[in-house]
Amino acid sequence: MNIDKDTILQFLRGNGQHEQADQAAQELPDQVDTDQHAGLLSKFGVNPAELIAKFTGGGSGGGLGGIIGKLL
């Protein structure tokens, strides 16, 4: 699944992972493929499966689904 880098950065910052977000901003491409870039996501403490679940509205607490909903 492709996810916009800014969405991932917001996710990290929302979880208090500001240092990881700053580093991810430098290293992630603009469009992140969760399969292709799983290693990079893991490096920044992001579980691709959890990210997909939150991105698609799964899980609890809004997460990326809440962010995406606000952007739409």
N, CA, C and O atoms as a GROMACS GRO file, in nm:
protein
  288
    1MET      N    1   0.084  -0.116   0.000
    1MET     CA    2   0.000   0.000   0.000
    1MET      C    3   0.089   0.124   0.000
    1MET      O    4   0.189   0.128   0.072
    2ASN      N    5   0.055   0.222  -0.078
    2ASN     CA    6   0.128   0.348  -0.082
    2ASN      C    7   0.066   0.448   0.015
    2ASN      O    8  -0.055   0.467   0.017
    3ILE      N    9   0.152   0.510   0.096
    3ILE     CA   10   0.108   0.609   0.193
    3ILE      C   11   0.198   0.732   0.178
    3ILE      O   12   0.320   0.720   0.162
    4ASP      N   13   0.137   0.847   0.183
    4ASP     CA   14   0.211   0.973   0.172
    4ASP      C   15   0.306   0.989   0.290
    4ASP      O   16   0.269   0.963   0.405
    5LYS      N   17   0.427   1.032   0.262
    5LYS     CA   18   0.528   1.049   0.366
    5LYS      C   19   0.479   1.142   0.478
    5LYS      O   20   0.505   1.115   0.595
    6ASP      N   21   0.410   1.250   0.443
    6ASP     CA   22   0.363   1.344   0.545
    6ASP      C   23   0.268   1.278   0.644
    6ASP      O   24   0.267   1.312   0.762
    7THR      N   25   0.188   1.184   0.596
    7THR     CA   26   0.097   1.110   0.684
    7THR      C   27   0.176   1.028   0.786
    7THR      O   28   0.139   1.022   0.903
    8ILE      N   29   0.282   0.966   0.741
    8ILE     CA   30   0.367   0.888   0.831
    8ILE      C   31   0.437   0.978   0.931
    8ILE      O   32   0.450   0.944   1.049
    9LEU      N   33   0.482   1.094   0.886
    9LEU     CA   34   0.548   1.188   0.976
    9LEU      C   35   0.451   1.238   1.082
    9LEU      O   36   0.489   1.250   1.198
   10GLN      N   37   0.328   1.266   1.044
   10GLN     CA   38   0.226   1.307   1.141
   10GLN      C   39   0.198   1.196   1.241
   10GLN      O   40   0.182   1.221   1.360
   11PHE      N   41   0.194   1.073   1.192
   11PHE     CA   42   0.174   0.956   1.278
   11PHE      C   43   0.285   0.948   1.382
   11PHE      O   44   0.258   0.930   1.501
   12LEU      N   45   0.408   0.961   1.338
   12LEU     CA   46   0.522   0.953   1.430
   12LEU      C   47   0.518   1.066   1.533
   12LEU      O   48   0.535   1.043   1.652
   13ARG      N   49   0.497   1.187   1.486
   13ARG     CA   50   0.494   1.302   1.577
   13ARG      C   51   0.377   1.292   1.674
   13ARG      O   52   0.389   1.330   1.791
   14GLY      N   53   0.264   1.241   1.626
   14GLY     CA   54   0.148   1.222   1.712
   14GLY      C   55   0.172   1.122   1.823
   14GLY      O   56   0.106   1.125   1.927
   15ASN      N   57   0.267   1.032   1.800
   15ASN     CA   58   0.304   0.932   1.901
   15ASN      C   59   0.425   0.976   1.983
   15ASN      O   60   0.481   0.898   2.059
   16GLY      N   61   0.465   1.104   1.967
   16GLY     CA   62   0.577   1.157   2.044
   16GLY      C   63   0.714   1.115   1.993
   16GLY      O   64   0.814   1.132   2.063
   17GLN      N   65   0.720   1.062   1.872
   17GLN     CA   66   0.846   1.014   1.815
   17GLN      C   67   0.904   1.122   1.723
   17GLN      O   68   0.919   1.101   1.602
   18HIS      N   69   0.937   1.236   1.782
   18HIS     CA   70   0.982   1.350   1.703
   18HIS      C   71   1.118   1.328   1.636
   18HIS      O   72   1.138   1.369   1.521
   19GLU      N   73   1.210   1.264   1.705
   19GLU     CA   74   1.341   1.237   1.646
   19GLU      C   75   1.329   1.142   1.527
   19GLU      O   76   1.391   1.164   1.423
   20GLN      N   77   1.248   1.036   1.542
   20GLN     CA   78   1.227   0.943   1.432
   20GLN      C   79   1.160   1.015   1.315
   20GLN      O   80   1.193   0.989   1.199
   21ALA      N   81   1.066   1.104   1.344
   21ALA     CA   82   0.996   1.177   1.238
   21ALA      C   83   1.094   1.266   1.161
   21ALA      O   84   1.088   1.273   1.039
   22ASP      N   85   1.184   1.332   1.233
   22ASP     CA   86   1.283   1.418   1.167
   22ASP      C   87   1.375   1.336   1.077
   22ASP      O   88   1.407   1.378   0.966
   23GLN      N   89   1.416   1.220   1.126
   23GLN     CA   90   1.503   1.134   1.046
   23GLN      C   91   1.427   1.076   0.927
   23GLN      O   92   1.480   1.069   0.816
   24ALA      N   93   1.302   1.035   0.950
   24ALA     CA   94   1.219   0.979   0.843
   24ALA      C   95   1.195   1.083   0.734
   24ALA      O   96   1.189   1.048   0.616
   25ALA      N   97   1.182   1.208   0.772
   25ALA     CA   98   1.160   1.316   0.674
   25ALA      C   99   1.276   1.323   0.576
   25ALA      O  100   1.257   1.359   0.459
   26GLN      N  101   1.395   1.289   0.624
   26GLN     CA  102   1.513   1.294   0.539
   26GLN      C  103   1.529   1.170   0.452
   26GLN      O  104   1.584   1.177   0.342
   27GLU      N  105   1.482   1.055   0.500
   27GLU     CA  106   1.512   0.928   0.435
   27GLU      C  107   1.398   0.864   0.356
   27GLU      O  108   1.423   0.789   0.261
   28LEU      N  109   1.274   0.893   0.393
   28LEU     CA  110   1.162   0.830   0.323
   28LEU      C  111   1.132   0.902   0.192
   28LEU      O  112   1.148   1.024   0.182
   29PRO      N  113   1.089   0.828   0.091
   29PRO     CA  114   1.045   0.892  -0.033
   29PRO      C  115   0.908   0.958  -0.011
   29PRO      O  116   0.843   0.932   0.090
   30ASP      N  117   0.866   1.044  -0.103
   30ASP     CA  118   0.738   1.114  -0.089
   30ASP      C  119   0.621   1.018  -0.079
   30ASP      O  120   0.527   1.043  -0.002
   31GLN      N  121   0.625   0.909  -0.155
   31GLN     CA  122   0.523   0.804  -0.148
   31GLN      C  123   0.591   0.678  -0.096
   31GLN      O  124   0.684   0.627  -0.157
   32VAL      N  125   0.543   0.630   0.018
   32VAL     CA  126   0.603   0.514   0.083
   32VAL      C  127   0.520   0.390   0.052
   32VAL      O  128   0.401   0.385   0.080
   33ASP      N  129   0.584   0.291  -0.007
   33ASP     CA  130   0.522   0.162  -0.032
   33ASP      C  131   0.550   0.076   0.090
   33ASP      O  132   0.666   0.046   0.120
   34THR      N  133   0.445   0.034   0.161
   34THR     CA  134   0.464  -0.038   0.287
   34THR      C  135   0.537  -0.170   0.270
   34THR      O  136   0.600  -0.219   0.363
   35ASP      N  137   0.527  -0.230   0.151
   35ASP     CA  138   0.601  -0.355   0.126
   35ASP      C  139   0.746  -0.325   0.092
   35ASP      O  140   0.838  -0.381   0.150
   36GLN      N  141   0.765  -0.237  -0.004
   36GLN     CA  142   0.899  -0.205  -0.053
   36GLN      C  143   0.984  -0.135   0.053
   36GLN      O  144   1.106  -0.156   0.059
   37HIS      N  145   0.923  -0.054   0.136
   37HIS     CA  146   0.997   0.026   0.234
   37HIS      C  147   0.977  -0.024   0.378
   37HIS      O  148   0.996   0.053   0.473
   38ALA      N  149   0.940  -0.150   0.393
   38ALA     CA  150   0.916  -0.207   0.527
   38ALA      C  151   1.038  -0.193   0.617
   38ALA      O  152   1.025  -0.166   0.737
   39GLY      N  153   1.155  -0.210   0.561
   39GLY     CA  154   1.278  -0.198   0.640
   39GLY      C  155   1.298  -0.058   0.694
   39GLY      O  156   1.336  -0.040   0.810
   40LEU      N  157   1.273   0.042   0.609
   40LEU     CA  158   1.285   0.181   0.655
   40LEU      C  159   1.181   0.212   0.761
   40LEU      O  160   1.211   0.276   0.862
   41LEU      N  161   1.059   0.168   0.738
   41LEU     CA  162   0.953   0.194   0.835
   41LEU      C  163   0.989   0.132   0.970
   41LEU      O  164   0.969   0.194   1.074
   42SER      N  165   1.042   0.011   0.968
   42SER     CA  166   1.083  -0.057   1.090
   42SER      C  167   1.193   0.021   1.160
   42SER      O  168   1.195   0.030   1.283
   43LYS      N  169   1.284   0.076   1.084
   43LYS     CA  170   1.393   0.156   1.138
   43LYS      C  171   1.341   0.274   1.221
   43LYS      O  172   1.404   0.315   1.318
   44PHE      N  173   1.225   0.327   1.181
   44PHE     CA  174   1.167   0.441   1.251
   44PHE      C  175   1.061   0.400   1.352
   44PHE      O  176   0.988   0.484   1.405
   45GLY      N  177   1.053   0.270   1.379
   45GLY     CA  178   0.961   0.220   1.480
   45GLY      C  179   0.818   0.208   1.432
   45GLY      O  180   0.725   0.207   1.513
   46VAL      N  181   0.799   0.199   1.301
   46VAL     CA  182   0.664   0.186   1.245
   46VAL      C  183   0.645   0.044   1.195
   46VAL      O  184   0.720  -0.003   1.109
   47ASN      N  185   0.545  -0.024   1.248
   47ASN     CA  186   0.508  -0.157   1.203
   47ASN      C  187   0.419  -0.141   1.080
   47ASN      O  188   0.309  -0.086   1.092
   48PRO      N  189   0.462  -0.187   0.962
   48PRO     CA  190   0.381  -0.168   0.841
   48PRO      C  191   0.239  -0.221   0.854
   48PRO      O  192   0.145  -0.160   0.803
   49ALA      N  193   0.220  -0.335   0.922
   49ALA     CA  194   0.086  -0.391   0.939
   49ALA      C  195   0.000  -0.299   1.024
   49ALA      O  196  -0.118  -0.277   0.994
   50GLU      N  197   0.057  -0.244   1.130
   50GLU     CA  198  -0.016  -0.151   1.217
   50GLU      C  199  -0.048  -0.023   1.141
   50GLU      O  200  -0.158   0.032   1.153
   51LEU      N  201   0.047   0.023   1.063
   51LEU     CA  202   0.027   0.144   0.983
   51LEU      C  203  -0.088   0.126   0.884
   51LEU      O  204  -0.173   0.213   0.870
   52ILE      N  205  -0.089   0.012   0.817
   52ILE     CA  206  -0.197  -0.017   0.720
   52ILE      C  207  -0.331  -0.024   0.792
   52ILE      O  208  -0.430   0.030   0.744
   53ALA      N  209  -0.335  -0.090   0.908
   53ALA     CA  210  -0.460  -0.101   0.983
   53ALA      C  211  -0.512   0.036   1.022
   53ALA      O  212  -0.631   0.064   1.010
   54LYS      N  213  -0.424   0.122   1.068
   54LYS     CA  214  -0.466   0.256   1.108
   54LYS      C  215  -0.502   0.340   0.986
   54LYS      O  216  -0.596   0.420   0.989
   55PHE      N  217  -0.425   0.323   0.879
   55PHE     CA  218  -0.449   0.400   0.757
   55PHE      C  219  -0.584   0.366   0.697
   55PHE      O  220  -0.652   0.454   0.642
   56THR      N  221  -0.624   0.242   0.707
   56THR     CA  222  -0.750   0.198   0.646
   56THR      C  223  -0.866   0.207   0.744
   56THR      O  224  -0.977   0.161   0.714
   57GLY      N  225  -0.842   0.264   0.861
   57GLY     CA  226  -0.949   0.282   0.959
   57GLY      C  227  -0.963   0.168   1.056
   57GLY      O  228  -1.052   0.171   1.141
   58GLY      N  229  -0.878   0.066   1.046
   58GLY     CA  230  -0.882  -0.044   1.140
   58GLY      C  231  -0.820  -0.004   1.272
   58GLY      O  232  -0.757   0.101   1.281
   59GLY      N  233  -0.836  -0.083   1.370
   59GLY     CA  234  -0.780  -0.054   1.501
   59GLY      C  235  -0.862   0.050   1.573
   59GLY      O  236  -0.968   0.091   1.526
   60SER      N  237  -0.812   0.094   1.689
   60SER     CA  238  -0.888   0.189   1.768
   60SER      C  239  -0.812   0.319   1.782
   60SER      O  240  -0.693   0.326   1.753
   61GLY      N  241  -0.881   0.420   1.827
   61GLY     CA  242  -0.816   0.546   1.859
   61GLY      C  243  -0.794   0.637   1.741
   61GLY      O  244  -0.721   0.735   1.755
   62GLY      N  245  -0.850   0.612   1.628
   62GLY     CA  246  -0.837   0.703   1.515
   62GLY      C  247  -0.707   0.685   1.441
   62GLY      O  248  -0.710   0.649   1.323
   63GLY      N  249  -0.594   0.709   1.504
   63GLY     CA  250  -0.464   0.694   1.439
   63GLY      C  251  -0.461   0.762   1.305
   63GLY      O  252  -0.511   0.874   1.291
   64LEU      N  253  -0.404   0.698   1.205
   64LEU     CA  254  -0.398   0.755   1.072
   64LEU      C  255  -0.536   0.770   1.011
   64LEU      O  256  -0.560   0.862   0.932
   65GLY      N  257  -0.628   0.680   1.046
   65GLY     CA  258  -0.763   0.692   0.996
   65GLY      C  259  -0.823   0.826   1.037
   65GLY      O  260  -0.894   0.889   0.958
   66GLY      N  261  -0.797   0.868   1.160
   66GLY     CA  262  -0.845   0.998   1.206
   66GLY      C  263  -0.778   1.113   1.132
   66GLY      O  264  -0.844   1.211   1.098
   67ILE      N  265  -0.649   1.100   1.108
   67ILE     CA  266  -0.576   1.203   1.034
   67ILE      C  267  -0.629   1.211   0.892
   67ILE      O  268  -0.656   1.320   0.841
   68ILE      N  269  -0.644   1.096   0.828
   68ILE     CA  270  -0.692   1.093   0.690
   68ILE      C  271  -0.833   1.151   0.683
   68ILE      O  272  -0.865   1.227   0.592
   69GLY      N  273  -0.916   1.114   0.780
   69GLY     CA  274  -1.053   1.167   0.781
   69GLY      C  275  -1.055   1.318   0.787
   69GLY      O  276  -1.137   1.382   0.722
   70LYS      N  277  -0.964   1.377   0.865
   70LYS     CA  278  -0.958   1.522   0.876
   70LYS      C  279  -0.908   1.586   0.747
   70LYS      O  280  -0.951   1.696   0.710
   71LEU      N  281  -0.819   1.517   0.678
   71LEU     CA  282  -0.766   1.571   0.554
   71LEU      C  283  -0.867   1.565   0.441
   71LEU      O  284  -0.864   1.648   0.350
   72LEU      N  285  -0.956   1.467   0.445
   72LEU     CA  286  -1.057   1.452   0.341
   72LEU      C  287  -1.171   1.541   0.373
   72LEU      O  288  -1.268   1.545   0.298
   0.00000   0.00000   0.00000
